[in-house]
Amino acid sequence: MNREAIERYLEEAKETQLEQLKEWLRIPSISTLPEHQEDVLRAARWLADHMQAIGLEHVTLIPTEGHPLIYADWLHAGPDAPTVLVYGHYDVQPVDPLELWETPPFEPTVKEGPQGPDIYARGAADDKGQVFVHVKAVEALLATEGRLPVNVKFIVEGEEEVGSPNLTQMLPQLQEKLAADVCLVSDSHILSPTQPVIIYGLRGLWAGQLTVTGPRSDLHSGSFGGIVHNPNQALAELLATLHDEQGRITVPGFYDDVRPLTPQERELLAQVPYGEEEALAETGVPALYGEPEFTPVERTGARPTLEINGMWGGFTGQGFKTVIPSQAQAKISCRLVPDQTPERVYQLLRDHLEAIAPPTVRVTLEDFGGGLPALVDLDVPQMQAAVRAYEESFGATPLFTREGGSIPIVALFQQVLGAPVILMGFGLPDDNLHAPNEKFHLPNFYRGIRASIVFMRKVARG
């Protein structure tokens, strides 16, 4: 291992790496819009060709019922060497509203920010830039040393932004092909360019739709008000039973499966510099809400939620219409923590709502499904390899936290592949994911390449 050679290579390759990333970012691989189907395929072919060019092998576009998966590997570290599986996605979100972009979303633009240069483009941080970190790490090692310290596999999908339906369905069939000792995912953020963080837990998700039905059709409120239970009112009454005044969920049995936080976890989460003051400043609300016995960091990453995401019924247009609607509806979702399951949460909600529904209306709860939460053991050696990788490349020991959002494929990898999943992100909290002016901090891109190299070396040593 020649550290000087690889450092020299990385320094000299910066401009080329950036231009290659720009080339990939110019392809509008928006998976959710049918008119971009050819662009999504073009983005997949671009990455596959690039992987082939840098020395990865068995590069394959695996067809699915939607957009293809990209597989590639390098398996010459030896049968006793560990295998790292890198996961990412090459599809991106739509760009609407276009008028809010300061630069064209698919014309990557580098601008100087308060902490250094940022590259602006859709997909810059989510997730093309972060996937490219690991591609460039592999290229650097092969170019300078002719080999990798570990066996490496890549699986990069084109449907993450639409829920990974085909990878989810095909993963059991790909179990042997993707077998690995650790899965490495870079689709998250750190706290700042000087403070990395490792996300060791992700919440799961359940979603559904509640429908309250009263009369056969909308009624005149003057003729029937007073004898018909208004579905809007009944919906509000039902939803009001889901929480107490401090935000605790009151559905019977909802917390029964929640795995308690350990004292060690609470101590680690307490080190994350985010509390009431930061939450108030970020959200603009007059006061925080939720379980008072848990901190904001614990509530947003390690506690389950039940949210009403939308409500409608009756006349909502301009002006006024005195109507008792036939139906009122609400979208409901729950963020889940270990050991909750979407199926169990749906059953609990359905049973509760049916039990308390008044005889004056009919109540149905539709199940939209969801995904399982994920939690990685903090003591596995691969987690310690990630710690060392951040320390050597960013110059700071990472903090540990749980993420409030959901990446269902992480739990699925744990289930099917039986390997720990390390979330080693390089984005920043203000990268505007899914919003106009998405960006990726370029110093993080270059540090990320070094971190990936260090991670592979540390994993090789066990």
N, C-alpha and C positions, 0 to 999 in steps of 0.2 A: 504494500500500500504506500503510495507516494502522495502525501498530502499536498506538497508543493505543486506537483503536476496537476492535480485536480483543481486546486485553487486557481492556478494560472489559467486552466481551461475555462473554468466558470467565469472568470473575469473577462477573458477574451471573447466568450460566447454570448455575453449579455445582449448585445445589439441584435445578433442573429436570432436568439431565443425570442426577443420581443417582436421582431418582424414576423416570425413564424406564428406566434400567438395572434398577432393582428390578422394575418391571413385567414386563420381559422375562425376568428371572431366575425369576419366579414360575411360569413355564410349565415343567413337568417333561418336557423334550424328551429323554428317554432312548432313544436310537436302538436299543439292543440288545434292548429288551423289547417284544414285540408289543403288550402292553396299553397302551403309551404312543404308539402310532402316531398317533392323533389329536392328542396333545399335541405331537409333533414337527412335524406339519403346522401346528398353531396357532402354534408358535414361528416357523416359516418365514413364515407370513402376517403375523405381527406385525412382523417386521423389514422385509418387503417394503412393508407399508403405511407404516412409519416412513420408509423410504428415499424413498418417493414424496412424503411430506409435507414432507421437508426440501429437495426440489428435485432429487433424482436422477431420471434419466430411463430409459426403456426397462426399467422394473422388471418382471422376469418370474420366475415360478416355472417352472423347467424340469423337466418330469416325468422321473423315472427309474424303474427297476424297483423301487426302494426309496423313499427319502425325496427330496424335490425339491431341486434346486439353486436358489439365488437369484442372479439376475444383475441388475445395475444399472450405469448409467454416467452420465457427464457429459463430453461430447466437444466442447466449444466453445472450448477453449484455442487451437485452430488446427491446421492440418495439419502444421506444422513443430514444434509443441510435443511434448515426449515424453509417453508414456502410461504411467501407473502402474496396475498390476493389483493389487488388494488381495484376498488370500485369507484365509479363516477358516472356522470351522464353528460351527453353532448347536446341534448335538447335544451331549449330556452323558453322563457315566458314571452307572451305577446308584449308589444311595446306601448300599447295605449296607456294614457293619452299622449300621442306623439308630440303634440304642441308643447308639452312640458319638458321635452328633452332639449338641453342646451347645445348638444352636438348630435349628429345623426347616430341612431342606435347601432347601426351596423357599419359605421365608419370609425373604427377605433381611434380615439384621440387621447394623447397624453397631455395632462395638465398638471402644473405644479400646485400641490395642496399644502395645507399648513404643516404637514408632517413629512412632505416629500412628494415625489411624482406619483400620480394615479393614472390608470388607463380606464377610460370611459367607453363602455359598449355593453350591449345586452349580452349576457353570458360571461362577462369578464370575471366575476367572482362566483357565479352560479350557473354552471360549474366548470366551464371550459378552462378558465385560468387555473383553477385548483387541480383539475385532472392533469393539465399540462405540466404542472410542477413535477409529478412523478415520472412522466414520460421523459422530461429533461434530466431528471436524476439518473434514470437508467441509461440514457444516452451518454451522459458525462462519464459514468463508470465504465461503460463499454469502450468509449473513445480513449480513455486514459489508461485503463487497466486490462481491457480485453475480456473482462468477466464481471460477474456480480457476486457479492458475498452470500446471497441467498437465491433460491429459486423464486422467480417472480411470475405471476399471472395477472392479467388485466381483464376485467369485464366492465365495459362501458356501454350504458344503455341510452336509448333515445326516447324514453317515455317516462322519465322520473317526474316531469312536470304535469303529467296526467295520471299519476298514481302507480306507475310501474306494473300495469296489468299483465303484460306478457312475460316479463321476467319473473313475476310472482308465480305465474302458472307453470313456467318452464323450469324453475329452479330445481325441483326434485329430479328432473331428467338430467340436469347439468351437475348434479352433486359430485360425481366422480371427477368430471372435467375441472371443476372449480375447487376441489379439495385443497385445503391449505391449513397452515398452523395459526395464521392470524389474517384477519381482513382489515385493510387500511382504507378509511374513507375520509376524504377531504371535501366536505360540503357544509362547512360550518365556519364560525368566526372565533377570533381571539379577542381579548379585551382592548388591546392597543398594540402598536408596533413594538412596544417595550414590555408588554405583559401578556405572554401567552396563557391560554387556558385550555384544559382538556375536559371535554364534555364526556362524562362517563355514564350518563343516563339520558334517555329520551322518553318522553311521555307517549303513550299510545293514544288511540282515538276511537270514539264511537260517534256516529251521526245518525240522525233520523228526523222525521217530520210528524208533528202532532196535528191531527185534524179533529176539530169539534164540529159536529153537524147537528143542526136544529131542524128548522122547517124544510119542506121539499124545495122551496125557492125563496128568494128574497121577499120580505113582507113590508108593507107600509107600517111605519112605526106608530102612526096615529091610530090605525085600525087594530093593531095587534100588540102594541106596547102595553105591558102590564099583565099579559096572559102567556106570552112566549118568552122563554129564557133566551136572551140574546147570546148567540155563540161567541161574539167578541167578549162579552162580560164573562161567560163561562170559561173561555180560554184564559183570560186574565186571572180568574180565581184559581184555576188549576195550576198555572205557572207560579202563582204566589205561594203555593205549598211546597215548592222544591227547595227553598232555602229558609233559614231563620234570619233574624235581623242582622246577624254578624257574618253572614255569608256561608255558614256551614250548610252542607247539603242534608236535607231532611228525608230523603227517600230511604225507607227502611232497608237495612242491609247494605247500603251503598259503600260504607267504609269497612265492611267485614273483611274483605280480601286485601286491604291496603297494607303493604309491608311497612312497618314503622321505620323511621330513620334511626340509624345507629348513632350513638354518641360520637363516634369517629367522623361520620358523615356530617353531622351538625357542626362539628368543629371545623371541618374542611370548608363547608359552605359559608361559614361565618367569616372566612378570610376573603371572600369575594367582595370587592368594594362597591356594593350596590345595596342601598337601603331605602328608607322612606323618602329621604330628601331627593335622591336620584330618580326614584319612581315618579314622584310628584312633578319634578322638572321635566321628565321625559313625556309624561302623559297629559299634563295640564289639568288634571282633575283636582277638585278642591280638597279631597281627602281620600286615603286608600280604603279599601274594602276587603274583607276576607277574614279567614280564620286568624284571630288575634294572637293565638299561641304559637304561630309560625312566622318567621321572618319573610320579607318580600322575596328573597332568593329561594327560600324553601317553598313558598306558595306557588311560585311560577315554574318550578322545576320538579319538585318532589311531592307535591300534593295534587290530588285529582280535582277536576272542576266539572261544573255543569253550567253551560252557557246557553242563553237564548239568542240565537244568531239572527233571527228575523221573525216578524209577526205581521200578519195582514188579515183583512176580512172586511167585507162591506165596501162602502164608497170612500175612496181616498183621492179622488180627483179634485180639480179646482171648483170652488163653490161649495154647495151643500146639497145633500140628498138624504131625506129622512127615511132610512131603510134599516130593517133588521136583517142582517145577512143570513143566508142559508148555512154558510160555513165560515169558520175562522181557523187559521193555520199558523203554525210556528215551526221554525227550524231550530233543532236542539242539537248540541254536540257536547261531548264529554272528553276531557283529556284524562288519560288513565295512567296509573303508576303500577309498578309491580306489586301484587300479583293479580291485578284486575284483568278481565277479558272483555272484549266488546259484546260477546254473546250474553255474558252474565249481567252486565250493566243494562243492556236492552231489556232483559227479562225483568229486572228489578224496577226499571222505569215503567214498563208496560203494566206490570202488576199493580204498582202504586197508583198510576193514573186511572186504571180501570176500577180499582177499589174505591177511590174517592169521587169518581165521576157522578154527578147528580143524575137522577132519573129523567131529567128534562132534556138531555142532549145525549148524542152518541159520540163516543171517543175512540179513535184509532191511533196507534203509534206505528209508523212505518219504519222499518229497519234499513238504513243505508249501509250498514256494515262499518268496518274500521280496521285498525291495526293494533298490534300488541306493543306494549312498552318494552324498552330494552335497558339493561343495566349490565355494566362490565365490572368484573372484579378488579378492585384497585391494586391488588397484590400480584396479578399475573405478570410474568417477566416482560411481556410485550408492552404492558403499560409503563413499566419502568424504562424500557427502551425509548418510548415516546417522550418521557420526562427528560432523559439525557439528550435526545435529539433537539428539543426546544432549548435546553440550557446551552448547548454548544452553538446553535445557530442564531438564537435570539438574545443570548446573554442573560437570561432570567429564568428562574424556576417557575414552571406553570402552576397556576391554581387549578382546582378541580371544581366543577359545577355540573348540575343537571340542566338540560335544555327543556324549555317548556313546550317546544314544538314536537313534531312527529316525523320520523323518517322510517316508515313501516318496513322497508327492505332490511334495516339493521337487525330488527328482531327476527326476521325471516332467515337471514344469514346465520344468526346464532342457532336457530332451531335446526335448519337443514344441514348446514356445514359443520356445526358443532365447534366453531372456532371463536375466540374472542374478537370483537370488532372494536378497533381503535379509531376514534374520531379525532383526527389531527387536522384541524382547520387552519386556514391562513387568511381568511377574510377579516373584515372589521365590522363593528356594529353599524356603522353609517354607510355601508356599501350599497344601500338602496336596492336590495334584492327585490325582484318582482315589481319595482317601481321605476319611474323615469330616472335617467342619469345614474344607472348602475355603474359601479366602478370596482377596481381591484388595485390595492396599494402595491406599487411595483417593488418597493423594498421587501415586502412580504413575499412576493413571487420569487425573488432571488434567494431570500433566506429560506423559503420553503423548499427549494431545490436542495440546499445544503442539509436541511432537516431530514428530508427523505433519504438522502445518502447516509446520514448518521443513523437513522432508524434502521435501515437495512443492515448496517454493520453491527449495531448493538443486538439486533435480533439474531444475527448469525452467531454471536458469541454466547447467546443464551442468557 
